[in-house]
C-alpha cells in the first residue's frame, strides 16, 4: 500500500490540484462571459435623466460623426439638445435637419473652437446656458490625431491636440459641474475616449490625451460619489467608427457609423462601471488584443501605425 509520500500519492495530489484549478478557471470564464453578455444586453438608464419636457443635453462636437449621432439619439429620447461646434454655418444646417426630424424637441447652438478656446470663453458659454435645465453633458469633441513622429510635430500642433481632447472637456465640465451637482435632478457626465489610448505610436499626443480622459473621468466619478452628489460619471472607450470627419470606410460589424456608436454608448448608461467599451464589436476586438503577449501586441500596433504613417506620407507627396 503506497504511503503518503509515495510517487503515486504525489501524482494523485497533483492531478487533484490541476483538476481544481481547471474547474475554477472554467467557472471564472463562464462568469466573465455572463457578465459580458449582461453588459451588452441590459437596459439603459438614460431615460432617468429626461424627466419632463425641459430636460436638456449638451453635446460637444455635434456637427457630424458620433456627436451628431448623440444629438439624434438624445432628441429621439425626448431630450432638448444643445449643439456645440466650431462652424456656425454647419451647425445651423444640422439644427435645421434635426428640427425637421424632431419637431417636438428644442435645439440651441453654441459655437467655440475647442482646440484654441480660453477658459474665460468656456465660462461665458456655460453662463449663457443658465436658463436651461441641463441634466446630461456629452464630452464627445475630440480627434486631431496627426499620424507623424512626435519630434516632427510643431508646438502649436501639440497644443491643439491636447486642448481638443483633454483641456476642453475638463474645463467645460468644471464650468457646468456646480449646475449639475446642485440640481435636484440626477445628472450624467459621459466622456468619449479612444480604445487606442494605451499605446499609439505616431500619434502619441492623441493617445496620451485620450488616456487622460479615462483617468480624469474615473477619478471624478469617485470624487462625486464620495461627496454624495447624484451625478453619474461614465467614460466610454471607442474603437474605429466610420462616416466621421476622419474615416469614410464602409460600415461593418467592426466599424459602426456614428449614430450606431452613439446609441451603443447611451445603452451603457447605468452599467455601474467607471470605464466601459461602448460598442460590442470593439469590446470583442479589445478582448482579443488584451490576451496577446505584450511584445506581440506592441509589434502589431507599431506595424499598423507605421503603415498608416506611410499612407499619410504618400498623400502629402501627391498634394
C-alpha positions in Angstrom: 0.0 0.0 0.0 1.6 3.3 -1.1 2.4 5.8 1.7 1.5 9.4 1.8 4.9 10.4 0.3 4.9 7.7 -2.4 5.2 8.7 -6.1 1.6 7.5 -6.8 0.2 9.6 -3.9 2.1 12.7 -5.1 0.9 12.2 -8.6 -2.7 11.9 -7.4 -2.3 15.1 -5.4 -1.0 17.0 -8.5 -3.9 15.7 -10.5 -6.4 16.9 -7.9 -4.8 20.3 -7.8 -4.8 20.6 -11.6 -8.5 19.5 -11.7 -9.3 22.1 -9.1 -7.5 24.9 -11.0 -9.1 23.8 -14.2 -12.6 23.8 -12.6 -12.1 27.3 -11.1 -10.8 28.6 -14.4 -13.8 27.3 -16.3 -16.2 28.8 -13.7 -14.4 32.2 -13.9 -14.6 32.1 -17.7 -18.3 31.4 -17.6 -18.8 34.1 -15.0 -16.9 36.6 -17.2 -18.9 35.6 -20.3 -22.2 36.0 -18.5 -21.1 39.5 -17.2 -20.1 40.4 -20.8 -23.4 39.3 -22.3 -25.3 41.1 -19.5 -23.4 44.3 -20.1 -24.3 44.4 -23.8 -28.0 43.3 -23.4 -29.0 45.2 -20.2 -31.5 48.1 -20.4 -30.0 51.6 -20.3 -31.0 54.1 -17.5 -30.6 57.1 -19.8 -34.3 58.0 -19.5 -33.9 58.8 -15.8 -32.2 62.0 -16.9 -35.1 63.0 -19.1 -37.9 63.7 -16.6 -40.1 66.5 -18.0 -40.0 68.4 -21.3 -37.5 70.9 -20.0 -34.5 68.5 -19.8 -31.5 69.5 -21.9 -28.4 67.6 -23.0 -25.2 69.4 -24.2 -23.3 67.5 -26.9 -19.8 68.8 -27.7 -18.6 68.2 -31.3 -22.1 67.7 -32.5 -21.6 68.8 -36.2 -21.0 65.3 -37.5 -19.9 61.8 -36.7 -20.5 60.4 -33.2 -21.6 63.8 -31.9 -24.3 64.1 -34.5 -25.3 60.6 -33.6 -25.7 61.6 -30.0 -27.8 64.6 -31.0 -30.2 62.3 -33.0 -30.4 59.6 -30.2 -31.0 62.1 -27.4 -33.6 64.0 -29.4 -35.3 60.7 -30.2 -35.5 60.0 -26.4 -37.1 63.4 -25.8 -34.1 65.5 -24.7 -33.8 69.1 -25.8 -30.3 69.3 -27.3 -27.5 72.0 -27.2 -25.3 71.5 -30.2 -21.7 72.6 -29.9 -19.3 73.0 -32.7 -16.8 75.5 -34.3 -18.6 76.2 -37.6 -21.8 78.2 -37.2 -23.0 77.6 -40.7 -22.6 73.8 -40.4 -24.3 73.8 -37.0 -27.2 75.8 -38.4 -27.7 73.2 -41.1 -27.5 70.4 -38.5 -30.0 72.2 -36.3 -32.5 72.6 -39.3 -32.4 68.9 -40.2 -32.8 67.8 -36.6 -35.7 70.2 -36.0 -37.4 68.8 -39.0 -36.9 65.2 -37.7 -37.9 66.0 -34.1 -40.4 68.9 -34.2 -41.4 68.5 -30.5 -37.8 69.0 -29.4 -35.9 72.3 -28.9 -32.4 72.8 -30.1 -29.8 75.5 -29.4 -26.4 76.2 -30.9 -23.2 77.2 -29.1 -20.0 78.0 -31.1 -16.5 77.6 -29.8 -13.3 76.2 -31.3 -12.3 73.5 -28.7 -8.7 73.4 -30.0 -7.9 77.0 -29.1 -10.6 78.5 -26.8 -9.8 80.1 -23.5 -11.3 79.1 -20.1 -13.0 82.5 -20.0 -14.7 81.8 -23.3 -15.9 78.4 -21.9 -17.2 80.1 -18.7 -19.0 82.6 -20.8 -20.6 79.8 -22.9 -21.8 78.0 -19.8 -23.2 81.2 -18.3 -25.3 81.7 -21.5 -27.0 78.4 -20.7 -28.0 79.2 -17.1 -31.7 79.3 -18.1 -31.7 75.7 -19.2 -32.2 72.6 -17.0 -29.1 70.6 -18.2 -29.1 67.0 -17.0 -26.7 65.4 -19.5 -23.2 66.5 -20.7 -21.7 64.5 -23.5 -18.0 65.2 -23.8 -17.7 64.0 -27.3 -15.4 66.5 -29.1 -12.0 65.2 -29.9 -9.7 64.0 -32.7 -6.9 65.9 -34.4 -4.6 62.9 -34.4 -1.9 63.7 -36.9 -0.1 60.5 -37.9 3.5 61.6 -37.5 6.7 61.0 -35.4 6.3 63.1 -32.3 9.5 65.1 -32.9 8.2 66.4 -36.2 5.1 68.0 -34.7 5.1 71.7 -34.1 4.3 73.1 -30.6 1.0 74.5 -32.0 0.0 71.1 -33.3 0.7 69.5 -29.9 -1.2 72.3 -28.1 -4.2 71.9 -30.4 -4.5 68.1 -29.8 -4.2 68.5 -26.0 -6.7 71.3 -26.0 -9.2 69.5 -28.1 -9.1 66.1 -26.4 -8.2 66.9 -22.8 -8.3 70.6 -21.9 -11.7 71.5 -23.4 -13.7 68.5 -21.9 -12.1 69.2 -18.5 -12.9 72.9 -18.4 -16.4 72.7 -19.8 -17.2 70.0 -17.2 -15.7 72.2 -14.4 -17.8 75.1 -15.6 -21.0 73.1 -15.6 -20.4 71.0 -12.5 -21.9 73.2 -9.9 -25.1 73.4 -12.0 -25.2 69.6 -12.2 -24.4 68.9 -8.6 -26.8 71.5 -7.2 -29.8 70.3 -9.2 -32.4 68.2 -7.5 -32.5 66.1 -10.6 -30.0 63.3 -11.3 -27.3 64.2 -13.9 -25.0 62.4 -16.3 -21.4 63.2 -17.5 -20.4 60.9 -20.3 -17.0 61.3 -21.8 -15.8 59.7 -25.0 -12.3 58.1 -25.1 -10.4 56.0 -27.5 -9.7 52.3 -27.5 -6.3 53.1 -28.8 -5.2 55.3 -25.9 -2.8 52.9 -24.1 -0.3 52.7 -26.9 -0.4 54.8 -30.1 3.0 55.2 -31.8 3.0 58.0 -34.4 0.0 59.6 -32.6 1.5 59.8 -29.1 -0.1 63.2 -28.1 -3.5 62.0 -29.1 -3.2 58.7 -27.3 -1.9 60.4 -24.1 -4.7 63.0 -24.1 -7.3 60.2 -24.6 -5.8 58.2 -21.7 -6.1 61.4 -19.6 -9.8 61.4 -20.4 -10.3 58.0 -18.9 -8.2 58.6 -15.8 -9.8 62.0 -15.2 -13.3 60.7 -15.6 -12.7 57.7 -13.3 -11.3 60.0 -10.6 -14.2 62.4 -11.0 -16.7 59.6 -10.6 -15.2 58.5 -7.3 -15.0 62.1 -6.0 -18.6 62.9 -6.8 -19.7 59.7 -5.2 -17.7 60.4 -2.1 -19.3 63.9 -1.9 -22.8 62.3 -2.2 -23.7 64.0 -5.4 -26.4 62.5 -7.7 -24.2 62.6 -10.8 -23.3 59.6 -12.8 -19.9 59.8 -14.5 -19.1 57.3 -17.3 -16.1 57.1 -19.7 -16.9 55.3 -22.9 -14.0 53.8 -24.9 -14.5 53.9 -28.7 -12.8 52.0 -31.5 -12.9 52.7 -35.2 -16.0 54.5 -36.3 -16.9 55.4 -39.9 -18.9 58.2 -41.5 -16.9 60.7 -39.4 -14.6 63.5 -40.4 -11.6 61.2 -40.2 -13.0 57.9 -41.6 -15.2 57.1 -44.6 -14.8 53.3 -44.7 -17.8 51.0 -45.3 -19.9 50.2 -42.3 -19.2 46.7 -40.9 -19.9 44.9 -37.6 -16.4 46.0 -36.5 -16.7 49.6 -37.8 -20.1 51.1 -37.0 -21.3 54.5 -38.1 -21.5 57.5 -35.7 -25.2 57.0 -34.8 -24.8 53.3 -34.1 -21.8 54.2 -31.9 -23.7 56.9 -30.0 -26.7 54.6 -29.4 -24.4 51.9 -28.0 -22.7 54.4 -25.7 -26.0 55.6 -24.3 -27.0 51.9 -23.9 -24.1 51.6 -21.4 -25.5 54.3 -19.1 -26.3 52.9 -15.7 -23.9 50.0 -16.0 -22.0 51.0 -12.9 -18.6 50.9 -14.4 -16.1 53.8 -14.5 -14.9 53.0 -18.0 -16.6 50.7 -20.5 -16.1 49.8 -24.1 -19.3 51.2 -25.7 -19.8 49.0 -28.7 -19.8 45.2 -28.6 -17.7 44.8 -31.7 -15.0 47.0 -30.3 -15.2 45.1 -27.0 -14.5 41.8 -28.8 -11.6 43.4 -30.6 -10.2 44.6 -27.3 -10.6 41.2 -25.7 -8.5 39.6 -28.4 -5.8 42.3 -28.2 -5.7 42.0 -24.4 -4.9 38.3 -24.4 -1.9 38.8 -26.8 1.5 38.8 -25.2 2.8 42.4 -24.6 5.6 42.0 -27.2 3.2 40.7 -29.8 0.7 43.5 -29.1 3.4 46.1 -29.4 4.6 44.7 -32.7 1.0 44.6 -34.2 0.2 48.1 -33.1 3.6 49.5 -34.3 3.3 47.8 -37.7 -0.3 49.1 -38.1 0.6 52.7 -37.2 3.7 52.7 -39.3 1.6 51.6 -42.3 -0.8 54.5 -41.6 2.2 56.8 -41.4 3.4 55.6 -44.8 0.0 56.2 -46.3 -0.1 59.7 -44.9 3.3 60.5 -46.4 2.2 59.3 -49.8 -0.9 61.5 -49.6 1.3 64.5 -48.7 3.6 63.9 -51.7 0.6 63.9 -54.1 -0.7 67.3 -52.8 
